[in-house]
Amino acid sequence: RPAPRVLVTGATGLLGRQMMRMLSSTSWEVCGLCKSRAQPPSIVTCDLTQEEAFWQLMQQFRPQVVLHLAAEWRPEALRQSPEQARQLNVDAAGTVAAACEKFKAWLVHLSADCVFDGTKPPYSVESRPNPLSEYGWQKLHSEQLVRAA
């Protein structure tokens, strides 16, 4: 029986690096995705804002699980390139979710606490979101796309 496969987006980010390290010590076959800091063979370049590239990778790798950790959260990048940030933070989440649906892969989508306004912690899945930042709004919209897929 072949090893289960997991795909990690944002594999060279802070959380992605930790997940790659942890998963590499398991029996899972792991493929990490990054935009520009590839470390073949375990981490490969894939611009998630280019839908076709991601779909091709999903077709090739056929993961059972996708950990979607990629995001642009830096305030300066959000201000300087708002459309690019939205493509990664919102549109790519929709693409990842749709691909997971098509290929029958489990999706773990990472959101952020900034979808809330900080006034009534602790938060649960029933808590009402109220983002105060552009990044918070983008993460909220990404959650909505993922749930709709």
VMD Tcl script that builds the backbone (N, CA, C; Angstrom):
set m [mol new atoms 447]
animate dup $m
set s [atomselect $m all]
$s set {name element resname resid chain x y z} {
  {N N ARG 1 A 0.849 -1.173 0.000}
  {CA C ARG 1 A 0.000 0.000 0.000}
  {C C ARG 1 A 0.894 1.235 0.000}
  {N N PRO 2 A 0.681 2.157 -0.930}
  {CA C PRO 2 A 1.539 3.344 -1.010}
  {C C PRO 2 A 1.330 4.273 0.190}
  {N N ALA 3 A 2.354 5.032 0.477}
  {CA C ALA 3 A 2.292 5.994 1.590}
  {C C ALA 3 A 1.277 7.082 1.265}
  {N N PRO 4 A 0.523 7.518 2.272}
  {CA C PRO 4 A -0.393 8.636 2.031}
  {C C PRO 4 A 0.401 9.890 1.678}
  {N N ARG 5 A -0.220 10.768 0.890}
  {CA C ARG 5 A 0.461 11.968 0.402}
  {C C ARG 5 A -0.178 13.226 0.987}
  {N N VAL 6 A 0.668 14.157 1.403}
  {CA C VAL 6 A 0.199 15.441 1.911}
  {C C VAL 6 A 0.908 16.561 1.163}
  {N N LEU 7 A 0.148 17.560 0.787}
  {CA C LEU 7 A 0.658 18.733 0.092}
  {C C LEU 7 A 0.577 19.913 1.061}
  {N N VAL 8 A 1.665 20.659 1.191}
  {CA C VAL 8 A 1.728 21.789 2.111}
  {C C VAL 8 A 1.982 23.059 1.307}
  {N N THR 9 A 1.008 23.973 1.269}
  {CA C THR 9 A 1.254 25.263 0.629}
  {C C THR 9 A 1.917 26.178 1.653}
  {N N GLY 10 A 2.713 27.123 1.176}
  {CA C GLY 10 A 3.417 28.002 2.105}
  {C C GLY 10 A 4.498 27.258 2.872}
  {N N ALA 11 A 5.111 26.280 2.237}
  {CA C ALA 11 A 6.046 25.376 2.922}
  {C C ALA 11 A 7.319 26.051 3.398}
  {N N THR 12 A 7.646 27.229 2.884}
  {CA C THR 12 A 8.861 27.909 3.343}
  {C C THR 12 A 8.558 29.049 4.310}
  {N N GLY 13 A 7.291 29.209 4.670}
  {CA C GLY 13 A 6.916 30.202 5.673}
  {C C GLY 13 A 7.180 29.668 7.074}
  {N N LEU 14 A 6.914 30.485 8.067}
  {CA C LEU 14 A 7.193 30.115 9.454}
  {C C LEU 14 A 6.490 28.820 9.863}
  {N N LEU 15 A 5.178 28.752 9.699}
  {CA C LEU 15 A 4.440 27.544 10.058}
  {C C LEU 15 A 4.722 26.410 9.070}
  {N N GLY 16 A 4.824 26.751 7.800}
  {CA C GLY 16 A 5.094 25.742 6.779}
  {C C GLY 16 A 6.391 24.988 7.023}
  {N N ARG 17 A 7.433 25.699 7.414}
  {CA C ARG 17 A 8.724 25.037 7.695}
  {C C ARG 17 A 8.574 24.046 8.843}
  {N N GLN 18 A 7.831 24.433 9.880}
  {CA C GLN 18 A 7.637 23.532 11.017}
  {C C GLN 18 A 6.825 22.304 10.613}
  {N N MET 19 A 5.788 22.517 9.795}
  {CA C MET 19 A 4.981 21.378 9.336}
  {C C MET 19 A 5.810 20.441 8.458}
  {N N MET 20 A 6.625 21.010 7.576}
  {CA C MET 20 A 7.471 20.184 6.714}
  {C C MET 20 A 8.440 19.363 7.565}
  {N N ARG 21 A 9.018 19.981 8.579}
  {CA C ARG 21 A 9.952 19.283 9.457}
  {C C ARG 21 A 9.228 18.137 10.177}
  {N N MET 22 A 8.049 18.430 10.720}
  {CA C MET 22 A 7.307 17.402 11.443}
  {C C MET 22 A 6.874 16.259 10.515}
  {N N LEU 23 A 6.327 16.618 9.351}
  {CA C LEU 23 A 5.824 15.600 8.431}
  {C C LEU 23 A 6.932 14.756 7.820}
  {N N SER 24 A 8.133 15.313 7.707}
  {CA C SER 24 A 9.236 14.551 7.111}
  {C C SER 24 A 9.659 13.377 7.993}
  {N N SER 25 A 9.264 13.396 9.266}
  {CA C SER 25 A 9.618 12.293 10.161}
  {C C SER 25 A 8.498 11.242 10.240}
  {N N THR 26 A 7.512 11.344 9.343}
  {CA C THR 26 A 6.416 10.374 9.321}
  {C C THR 26 A 6.538 9.495 8.078}
  {N N SER 27 A 5.606 8.581 7.932}
  {CA C SER 27 A 5.611 7.713 6.745}
  {C C SER 27 A 4.901 8.358 5.556}
  {N N TRP 28 A 4.410 9.576 5.733}
  {CA C TRP 28 A 3.702 10.273 4.653}
  {C C TRP 28 A 4.678 10.724 3.570}
  {N N GLU 29 A 4.203 10.723 2.336}
  {CA C GLU 29 A 4.952 11.342 1.236}
  {C C GLU 29 A 4.542 12.820 1.227}
  {N N VAL 30 A 5.512 13.703 1.362}
  {CA C VAL 30 A 5.233 15.123 1.547}
  {C C VAL 30 A 5.773 15.933 0.376}
  {N N CYS 31 A 4.928 16.840 -0.118}
  {CA C CYS 31 A 5.350 17.797 -1.148}
  {C C CYS 31 A 4.999 19.186 -0.631}
  {N N GLY 32 A 5.989 20.042 -0.537}
  {CA C GLY 32 A 5.760 21.414 -0.110}
  {C C GLY 32 A 5.774 22.344 -1.308}
  {N N LEU 33 A 4.959 23.387 -1.236}
  {CA C LEU 33 A 4.909 24.389 -2.296}
  {C C LEU 33 A 5.383 25.730 -1.755}
  {N N CYS 34 A 6.100 26.458 -2.592}
  {CA C CYS 34 A 6.522 27.805 -2.244}
  {C C CYS 34 A 6.501 28.644 -3.517}
  {N N LYS 35 A 6.566 29.940 -3.332}
  {CA C LYS 35 A 6.563 30.808 -4.506}
  {C C LYS 35 A 7.964 30.948 -5.092}
  {N N SER 36 A 8.993 31.019 -4.232}
  {CA C SER 36 A 10.309 31.337 -4.793}
  {C C SER 36 A 11.501 30.673 -4.112}
  {N N ARG 37 A 11.315 29.989 -3.007}
  {CA C ARG 37 A 12.465 29.410 -2.300}
  {C C ARG 37 A 12.442 27.889 -2.339}
  {N N ALA 38 A 12.406 27.339 -3.540}
  {CA C ALA 38 A 12.315 25.884 -3.709}
  {C C ALA 38 A 13.516 25.187 -3.083}
  {N N GLN 39 A 13.259 23.990 -2.573}
  {CA C GLN 39 A 14.294 23.135 -1.998}
  {C C GLN 39 A 14.029 21.713 -2.474}
  {N N PRO 40 A 14.250 21.474 -3.794}
  {CA C PRO 40 A 13.930 20.159 -4.361}
  {C C PRO 40 A 14.631 19.041 -3.590}
  {N N PRO 41 A 14.059 17.867 -3.522}
  {CA C PRO 41 A 12.811 17.475 -4.175}
  {C C PRO 41 A 11.565 17.698 -3.305}
  {N N SER 42 A 11.738 18.011 -2.015}
  {CA C SER 42 A 10.555 18.052 -1.141}
  {C C SER 42 A 9.760 19.351 -1.226}
  {N N ILE 43 A 10.394 20.462 -1.627}
  {CA C ILE 43 A 9.685 21.739 -1.747}
  {C C ILE 43 A 9.888 22.268 -3.164}
  {N N VAL 44 A 8.781 22.460 -3.876}
  {CA C VAL 44 A 8.832 22.891 -5.267}
  {C C VAL 44 A 8.134 24.237 -5.443}
  {N N THR 45 A 8.497 24.933 -6.486}
  {CA C THR 45 A 7.924 26.234 -6.780}
  {C C THR 45 A 6.553 26.078 -7.432}
  {N N CYS 46 A 5.591 26.830 -6.922}
  {CA C CYS 46 A 4.255 26.869 -7.529}
  {C C CYS 46 A 3.601 28.176 -7.104}
  {N N ASP 47 A 3.342 29.049 -8.060}
  {CA C ASP 47 A 2.673 30.314 -7.776}
  {C C ASP 47 A 1.174 30.023 -7.668}
  {N N LEU 48 A 0.651 30.073 -6.456}
  {CA C LEU 48 A -0.750 29.714 -6.231}
  {C C LEU 48 A -1.727 30.680 -6.881}
  {N N THR 49 A -1.244 31.837 -7.307}
  {CA C THR 49 A -2.135 32.773 -8.000}
  {C C THR 49 A -2.313 32.393 -9.468}
  {N N GLN 50 A -1.555 31.410 -9.915}
  {CA C GLN 50 A -1.687 30.877 -11.273}
  {C C GLN 50 A -2.449 29.550 -11.180}
  {N N GLU 51 A -3.760 29.620 -11.361}
  {CA C GLU 51 A -4.624 28.451 -11.144}
  {C C GLU 51 A -4.158 27.201 -11.860}
  {N N GLU 52 A -3.822 27.346 -13.126}
  {CA C GLU 52 A -3.471 26.177 -13.936}
  {C C GLU 52 A -2.269 25.440 -13.371}
  {N N ALA 53 A -1.287 26.162 -12.868}
  {CA C ALA 53 A -0.093 25.529 -12.294}
  {C C ALA 53 A -0.473 24.682 -11.077}
  {N N PHE 54 A -1.354 25.201 -10.241}
  {CA C PHE 54 A -1.772 24.444 -9.055}
  {C C PHE 54 A -2.578 23.212 -9.451}
  {N N TRP 55 A -3.496 23.376 -10.392}
  {CA C TRP 55 A -4.295 22.224 -10.840}
  {C C TRP 55 A -3.403 21.122 -11.407}
  {N N GLN 56 A -2.386 21.507 -12.172}
  {CA C GLN 56 A -1.463 20.509 -12.730}
  {C C GLN 56 A -0.715 19.780 -11.620}
  {N N LEU 57 A -0.288 20.524 -10.615}
  {CA C LEU 57 A 0.417 19.908 -9.507}
  {C C LEU 57 A -0.482 18.939 -8.741}
  {N N MET 58 A -1.721 19.334 -8.518}
  {CA C MET 58 A -2.671 18.435 -7.855}
  {C C MET 58 A -2.883 17.166 -8.685}
  {N N GLN 59 A -3.009 17.324 -9.990}
  {CA C GLN 59 A -3.190 16.179 -10.886}
  {C C GLN 59 A -1.994 15.229 -10.793}
  {N N GLN 60 A -0.794 15.778 -10.740}
  {CA C GLN 60 A 0.421 14.958 -10.673}
  {C C GLN 60 A 0.594 14.288 -9.322}
  {N N PHE 61 A 0.498 15.060 -8.249}
  {CA C PHE 61 A 0.828 14.550 -6.918}
  {C C PHE 61 A -0.318 13.764 -6.286}
  {N N ARG 62 A -1.551 14.141 -6.558}
  {CA C ARG 62 A -2.745 13.473 -6.028}
  {C C ARG 62 A -2.684 13.275 -4.502}
  {N N PRO 63 A -2.625 14.374 -3.752}
  {CA C PRO 63 A -2.542 14.229 -2.291}
  {C C PRO 63 A -3.870 13.768 -1.692}
  {N N GLN 64 A -3.760 13.116 -0.536}
  {CA C GLN 64 A -4.962 12.790 0.232}
  {C C GLN 64 A -5.330 13.955 1.155}
  {N N VAL 65 A -4.319 14.763 1.521}
  {CA C VAL 65 A -4.514 15.895 2.423}
  {C C VAL 65 A -3.754 17.098 1.880}
  {N N VAL 66 A -4.384 18.273 1.970}
  {CA C VAL 66 A -3.712 19.537 1.621}
  {C C VAL 66 A -3.773 20.439 2.846}
  {N N LEU 67 A -2.603 20.894 3.282}
  {CA C LEU 67 A -2.513 21.893 4.344}
  {C C LEU 67 A -2.280 23.232 3.653}
  {N N HIS 68 A -3.292 24.078 3.647}
  {CA C HIS 68 A -3.181 25.364 2.956}
  {C C HIS 68 A -2.745 26.432 3.958}
  {N N LEU 69 A -1.434 26.711 3.961}
  {CA C LEU 69 A -0.836 27.634 4.921}
  {C C LEU 69 A -0.348 28.914 4.262}
  {N N ALA 70 A -0.308 28.966 2.953}
  {CA C ALA 70 A 0.234 30.125 2.244}
  {C C ALA 70 A -0.630 31.355 2.455}
  {N N ALA 71 A 0.012 32.485 2.716}
  {CA C ALA 71 A -0.711 33.755 2.876}
  {C C ALA 71 A 0.268 34.911 2.813}
  {N N GLU 72 A -0.243 36.043 2.404}
  {CA C GLU 72 A 0.521 37.294 2.490}
  {C C GLU 72 A -0.091 38.097 3.618}
  {N N TRP 73 A 0.618 38.203 4.720}
  {CA C TRP 73 A 0.091 38.855 5.913}
  {C C TRP 73 A 0.803 40.158 6.255}
  {N N ARG 74 A 1.950 40.413 5.615}
  {CA C ARG 74 A 2.744 41.603 5.963}
  {C C ARG 74 A 1.999 42.873 5.564}
  {N N PRO 75 A 1.758 43.774 6.531}
  {CA C PRO 75 A 0.996 44.995 6.243}
  {C C PRO 75 A 1.558 45.808 5.076}
  {N N GLU 76 A 2.868 45.901 4.981}
  {CA C GLU 76 A 3.469 46.680 3.887}
  {C C GLU 76 A 3.153 46.063 2.526}
  {N N ALA 77 A 3.225 44.745 2.429}
  {CA C ALA 77 A 2.915 44.068 1.170}
  {C C ALA 77 A 1.428 44.218 0.837}
  {N N LEU 78 A 0.572 44.171 1.853}
  {CA C LEU 78 A -0.862 44.353 1.626}
  {C C LEU 78 A -1.158 45.759 1.102}
  {N N ARG 79 A -0.429 46.749 1.615}
  {CA C ARG 79 A -0.628 48.132 1.152}
  {C C ARG 79 A -0.062 48.355 -0.245}
  {N N GLN 80 A 1.133 47.832 -0.493}
  {CA C GLN 80 A 1.805 48.085 -1.769}
  {C C GLN 80 A 1.219 47.288 -2.922}
  {N N SER 81 A 0.757 46.086 -2.650}
  {CA C SER 81 A 0.235 45.213 -3.716}
  {C C SER 81 A -1.067 44.565 -3.271}
  {N N PRO 82 A -2.120 45.361 -3.065}
  {CA C PRO 82 A -3.358 44.794 -2.530}
  {C C PRO 82 A -3.988 43.730 -3.431}
  {N N GLU 83 A -3.909 43.902 -4.742}
  {CA C GLU 83 A -4.514 42.916 -5.645}
  {C C GLU 83 A -3.750 41.595 -5.603}
  {N N GLN 84 A -2.422 41.674 -5.567}
  {CA C GLN 84 A -1.626 40.436 -5.475}
  {C C GLN 84 A -1.900 39.721 -4.154}
  {N N ALA 85 A -2.005 40.487 -3.084}
  {CA C ALA 85 A -2.292 39.882 -1.779}
  {C C ALA 85 A -3.654 39.207 -1.804}
  {N N ARG 86 A -4.637 39.855 -2.390}
  {CA C ARG 86 A -5.978 39.271 -2.468}
  {C C ARG 86 A -5.973 37.993 -3.322}
  {N N GLN 87 A -5.212 38.012 -4.407}
  {CA C GLN 87 A -5.137 36.807 -5.240}
  {C C GLN 87 A -4.610 35.618 -4.445}
  {N N LEU 88 A -3.597 35.856 -3.604}
  {CA C LEU 88 A -3.046 34.764 -2.801}
  {C C LEU 88 A -3.956 34.427 -1.621}
  {N N ASN 89 A -4.375 35.437 -0.885}
  {CA C ASN 89 A -5.117 35.200 0.359}
  {C C ASN 89 A -6.558 34.756 0.148}
  {N N VAL 90 A -7.178 35.183 -0.937}
  {CA C VAL 90 A -8.592 34.863 -1.157}
  {C C VAL 90 A -8.761 33.928 -2.358}
  {N N ASP 91 A -8.395 34.396 -3.534}
  {CA C ASP 91 A -8.649 33.627 -4.758}
  {C C ASP 91 A -7.962 32.265 -4.735}
  {N N ALA 92 A -6.705 32.222 -4.288}
  {CA C ALA 92 A -5.982 30.945 -4.254}
  {C C ALA 92 A -6.645 29.964 -3.290}
  {N N ALA 93 A -7.206 30.469 -2.193}
  {CA C ALA 93 A -7.909 29.583 -1.256}
  {C C ALA 93 A -9.091 28.918 -1.955}
  {N N GLY 94 A -9.806 29.674 -2.781}
  {CA C GLY 94 A -10.907 29.098 -3.547}
  {C C GLY 94 A -10.424 28.047 -4.525}
  {N N THR 95 A -9.318 28.313 -5.173}
  {CA C THR 95 A -8.737 27.346 -6.113}
  {C C THR 95 A -8.321 26.072 -5.395}
  {N N VAL 96 A -7.642 26.225 -4.268}
  {CA C VAL 96 A -7.197 25.069 -3.491}
  {C C VAL 96 A -8.408 24.248 -3.044}
  {N N ALA 97 A -9.435 24.914 -2.548}
  {CA C ALA 97 A -10.631 24.207 -2.089}
  {C C ALA 97 A -11.316 23.467 -3.233}
  {N N ALA 98 A -11.434 24.111 -4.385}
  {CA C ALA 98 A -12.076 23.467 -5.537}
  {C C ALA 98 A -11.273 22.248 -5.991}
  {N N ALA 99 A -9.949 22.369 -5.995}
  {CA C ALA 99 A -9.104 21.243 -6.395}
  {C C ALA 99 A -9.219 20.093 -5.400}
  {N N CYS 100 A -9.278 20.418 -4.123}
  {CA C CYS 100 A -9.441 19.372 -3.111}
  {C C CYS 100 A -10.775 18.651 -3.296}
  {N N GLU 101 A -11.798 19.410 -3.600}
  {CA C GLU 101 A -13.112 18.807 -3.850}
  {C C GLU 101 A -13.038 17.851 -5.043}
  {N N LYS 102 A -12.432 18.309 -6.129}
  {CA C LYS 102 A -12.349 17.490 -7.342}
  {C C LYS 102 A -11.527 16.222 -7.125}
  {N N PHE 103 A -10.402 16.353 -6.418}
  {CA C PHE 103 A -9.498 15.219 -6.238}
  {C C PHE 103 A -9.762 14.455 -4.938}
  {N N LYS 104 A -10.840 14.804 -4.244}
  {CA C LYS 104 A -11.260 14.099 -3.018}
  {C C LYS 104 A -10.173 14.118 -1.944}
  {N N ALA 105 A -9.519 15.260 -1.797}
  {CA C ALA 105 A -8.495 15.420 -0.766}
  {C C ALA 105 A -9.067 16.190 0.416}
  {N N TRP 106 A -8.657 15.830 1.612}
  {CA C TRP 106 A -9.019 16.600 2.797}
  {C C TRP 106 A -8.297 17.937 2.733}
  {N N LEU 107 A -8.959 18.997 3.147}
  {CA C LEU 107 A -8.343 20.326 3.166}
  {C C LEU 107 A -8.303 20.847 4.590}
  {N N VAL 108 A -7.113 21.269 5.010}
  {CA C VAL 108 A -6.948 21.996 6.261}
  {C C VAL 108 A -6.558 23.414 5.849}
  {N N HIS 109 A -7.490 24.329 6.047}
  {CA C HIS 109 A -7.294 25.728 5.647}
  {C C HIS 109 A -6.992 26.547 6.896}
  {N N LEU 110 A -5.873 27.239 6.895}
  {CA C LEU 110 A -5.490 28.040 8.050}
  {C C LEU 110 A -6.075 29.442 7.928}
  {N N SER 111 A -6.804 29.841 8.935}
  {CA C SER 111 A -7.293 31.207 8.985}
  {C C SER 111 A -6.458 31.973 9.998}
  {N N ALA 112 A -7.005 33.038 10.561}
  {CA C ALA 112 A -6.257 33.833 11.533}
  {C C ALA 112 A -7.224 34.492 12.499}
  {N N ASP 113 A -6.739 34.778 13.683}
  {CA C ASP 113 A -7.609 35.394 14.681}
  {C C ASP 113 A -8.023 36.812 14.303}
  {N N CYS 114 A -7.379 37.388 13.317}
  {CA C CYS 114 A -7.726 38.764 12.928}
  {C C CYS 114 A -9.047 38.836 12.154}
  {N N VAL 115 A -9.733 37.710 11.996}
  {CA C VAL 115 A -11.094 37.782 11.459}
  {C C VAL 115 A -12.047 38.292 12.543}
  {N N PHE 116 A -11.546 38.388 13.769}
  {CA C PHE 116 A -12.319 38.918 14.897}
  {C C PHE 116 A -11.746 40.271 15.316}
  {N N ASP 117 A -12.525 41.034 16.059}
  {CA C ASP 117 A -12.095 42.383 16.451}
  {C C ASP 117 A -11.369 42.441 17.792}
  {N N GLY 118 A -11.242 41.320 18.468}
  {CA C GLY 118 A -10.498 41.287 19.722}
  {C C GLY 118 A -11.289 41.677 20.948}
  {N N THR 119 A -12.593 41.917 20.805}
  {CA C THR 119 A -13.362 42.419 21.946}
  {C C THR 119 A -13.962 41.325 22.833}
  {N N LYS 120 A -14.133 40.100 22.306}
  {CA C LYS 120 A -14.816 39.069 23.090}
  {C C LYS 120 A -14.142 37.699 23.000}
  {N N PRO 121 A -12.853 37.622 23.291}
  {CA C PRO 121 A -12.227 36.301 23.276}
  {C C PRO 121 A -12.678 35.484 24.483}
  {N N PRO 122 A -12.523 34.192 24.538}
  {CA C PRO 122 A -11.988 33.364 23.449}
  {C C PRO 122 A -13.058 33.129 22.369}
  {N N TYR 123 A -12.589 32.852 21.164}
  {CA C TYR 123 A -13.495 32.695 20.035}
  {C C TYR 123 A -13.747 31.231 19.738}
  {N N SER 124 A -14.920 30.958 19.210}
  {CA C SER 124 A -15.279 29.604 18.790}
  {C C SER 124 A -15.746 29.683 17.336}
  {N N VAL 125 A -16.080 28.543 16.768}
  {CA C VAL 125 A -16.557 28.533 15.388}
  {C C VAL 125 A -17.890 29.259 15.248}
  {N N GLU 126 A -18.617 29.419 16.350}
  {CA C GLU 126 A -19.890 30.139 16.308}
  {C C GLU 126 A -19.726 31.650 16.494}
  {N N SER 127 A -18.524 32.101 16.871}
  {CA C SER 127 A -18.310 33.533 17.108}
  {C C SER 127 A -18.491 34.319 15.825}
  {N N ARG 128 A -19.036 35.512 15.976}
  {CA C ARG 128 A -19.277 36.355 14.813}
  {C C ARG 128 A -17.997 37.108 14.426}
  {N N PRO 129 A -17.542 36.946 13.178}
  {CA C PRO 129 A -16.335 37.662 12.757}
  {C C PRO 129 A -16.594 39.160 12.609}
  {N N ASN 130 A -15.557 39.933 12.834}
  {CA C ASN 130 A -15.622 41.383 12.652}
  {C C ASN 130 A -14.202 41.882 12.415}
  {N N PRO 131 A -13.666 41.652 11.201}
  {CA C PRO 131 A -12.281 42.032 10.928}
  {C C PRO 131 A -12.084 43.549 10.983}
  {N N LEU 132 A -10.917 43.948 11.454}
  {CA C LEU 132 A -10.568 45.360 11.527}
  {C C LEU 132 A -9.467 45.739 10.542}
  {N N SER 133 A -8.894 44.751 9.858}
  {CA C SER 133 A -7.792 45.013 8.928}
  {C C SER 133 A -8.108 44.394 7.562}
  {N N GLU 134 A -7.384 44.838 6.569}
  {CA C GLU 134 A -7.532 44.262 5.227}
  {C C GLU 134 A -7.213 42.774 5.244}
  {N N TYR 135 A -6.150 42.404 5.943}
  {CA C TYR 135 A -5.793 40.984 6.033}
  {C C TYR 135 A -6.923 40.194 6.696}
  {N N GLY 136 A -7.505 40.734 7.747}
  {CA C GLY 136 A -8.625 40.068 8.402}
  {C C GLY 136 A -9.794 39.854 7.457}
  {N N TRP 137 A -10.119 40.878 6.652}
  {CA C TRP 137 A -11.199 40.735 5.667}
  {C C TRP 137 A -10.849 39.680 4.632}
  {N N GLN 138 A -9.596 39.659 4.189}
  {CA C GLN 138 A -9.202 38.667 3.198}
  {C C GLN 138 A -9.286 37.254 3.761}
  {N N LYS 139 A -8.864 37.064 4.994}
  {CA C LYS 139 A -8.961 35.742 5.596}
  {C C LYS 139 A -10.423 35.324 5.769}
  {N N LEU 140 A -11.278 36.259 6.132}
  {CA C LEU 140 A -12.707 35.954 6.253}
  {C C LEU 140 A -13.273 35.543 4.894}
  {N N HIS 141 A -12.933 36.278 3.855}
  {CA C HIS 141 A -13.421 35.917 2.514}
  {C C HIS 141 A -12.872 34.559 2.066}
  {N N SER 142 A -11.629 34.258 2.433}
  {CA C SER 142 A -11.070 32.947 2.078}
  {C C SER 142 A -11.825 31.829 2.785}
  {N N GLU 143 A -12.183 32.040 4.050}
  {CA C GLU 143 A -12.973 31.044 4.774}
  {C C GLU 143 A -14.309 30.811 4.065}
  {N N GLN 144 A -14.938 31.874 3.603}
  {CA C GLN 144 A -16.220 31.745 2.933}
  {C C GLN 144 A -16.097 30.942 1.631}
  {N N LEU 145 A -15.019 31.202 0.872}
  {CA C LEU 145 A -14.799 30.443 -0.361}
  {C C LEU 145 A -14.555 28.966 -0.067}
  {N N VAL 146 A -13.775 28.701 0.962}
  {CA C VAL 146 A -13.459 27.306 1.311}
  {C C VAL 146 A -14.731 26.575 1.735}
  {N N ARG 147 A -15.542 27.203 2.549}
  {CA C ARG 147 A -16.790 26.551 2.990}
  {C C ARG 147 A -17.748 26.329 1.820}
  {N N ALA 148 A -17.721 27.182 0.838}
  {CA C ALA 148 A -18.640 27.079 -0.306}
  {C C ALA 148 A -18.213 25.996 -1.303}
  {N N ALA 149 A -16.964 25.587 -1.254}
  {CA C ALA 149 A -16.450 24.614 -2.254}
  {C C ALA 149 A -17.056 23.241 -2.064}
}
mol reanalyze $m
mol bondsrecalc $m
mol representation Tube
mol addrep $m
